């Protein structure tokens, strides 16, 4: 199973406060453990929402763009990982080892192809397979 591990934003992350050298080193060591164990597929920190935008869609196909920053810090993301693990409980156990001193982190399972079995056609599946192959080729 794949999981997205979502590091919630806080006042510091939204103000662009970077981690200390010690915090960065601790996170690097933790990420190294994740990679060596074959858990971590991807992960990055995000710039504050002041460097972002939101795009809203309505039923008529109209889009509305709102530039950051966004007010509700508790609804924002400061970073993420993508992990591959057998269960949610395994993801929780790995997350408990993270070098965070405060904050909140959310774990969400990522849909696999099985979630769309009832609506996927062979053509849609072939397209998905082709896109995944292209992405893999671009990242290696």
N, C-alpha and C positions, 0 to 999 in steps of 0.2 A: 504494500500500500504506500502511496505517496501522501505526504502531509506538507501543508504550508504552515510554517511556524512564523507567526506575525508578531513582531516586536512593536508594541504600541508607542506612540509618540508621547512626549512630555514637554514641559515648558522649556527645558534645556535643549532638547532636540529641535524644537520648533524655533528656538532662538539661534540655532546654528552652533551651539556649544559642542565642540568635539571632545571625544574621550581623552583621558590622560594617556601618556605613554604606557603606564602600568596597566590600565584598563584595556588598551589596544593589544598589548602583549598577551594578557590573559585571554582575551577573545580569540586571538590568533592561535593560542595553544589549544583552546577548546575546539575551534574549527578544525585544527589538525587532527584531534582525536576523532571527530566526526568523519573526516575524510578517510583516515586510516581504517576505521570500522566499516567503511562503505555506506555510511548513513547519508552524508551530505551530497546532494546533487547540484545545488546552487545556493547562493546567499549573497546579500548585499545590504548596505545601509542606504538610506534615502536622504536626499536633501530636504530641508524644511519645506512645508507647503507653500511658503512665499515664492518658491521657485517653480511652482506647479500650476496646474489649471484643472478645472472640472468641466466636463462636457455633459450636459443633460439632453436627453432625447425625449420628444413627445410623440403622441400617436400619429401626428401629421407628418412625421419625419423631419421636423424642425429641430435644430440643435441650438443650445444656448451655452456659451462658454463663459465661465467665471474664473478669473485669475485668483490665485492664492494671495495672501495667506487665508486659511480657513479657520473659523472661530473655535470650533469644538475640538480641542486637543485630544480629548479622550477617544475621539472617533478616527484619529489619524494614525498612520503607520510610519515608524521610523526606520524599519528594516525588516528583512525576511530571510528565511531559509526554505529550501525545498529538501525534504528528507524522504528516504525510502526505508521503511521499517515494516515488520510484520503486523503491528497493531498500534492503536492509539496509546495503550498503556506503555509500550516500548518508547514511543515518542515522549510521553510524560516523563518517564525515567531519565531519558537523555536530557530533557530540558531542565530537570532538577539539578543537573550538574553545571548548568550555564553560570558564568561568572557575573551575574547581575546582583546588584545590591538593593535595587528597588525597581518598581515598575510592574508592568503587566505584559504577559506574552500569551497569545492565543494560538491554539493548534487546531487546524482544520484539515480534514481529509480531502484530497484532490480527487475529482471524478476520474475513473478509468473508463475504458471503452465499454465495460459491462454496464455502466449506468445508462448508456444510450442504446442498448440492444434493441429495444422496442421501436425505435425510430430511425436507426441507422440502416441505410441501404448499402449494398456492395460498393456502389460508386462513391458514396460518402466515406466509407471505410478505406477504400483505395486512396482517396484524396488525403485523408488523415495520415495514413501510412507514408505516403509520398512526402507530405509536409514534414513529418517527424524525421524522415531520412535526410531531407534538405537541411533542417535545423541542425541535426547531428553533424552533418558534413561541414557546416559553417562554423561550428564551435570547436572543431578539432584541428 
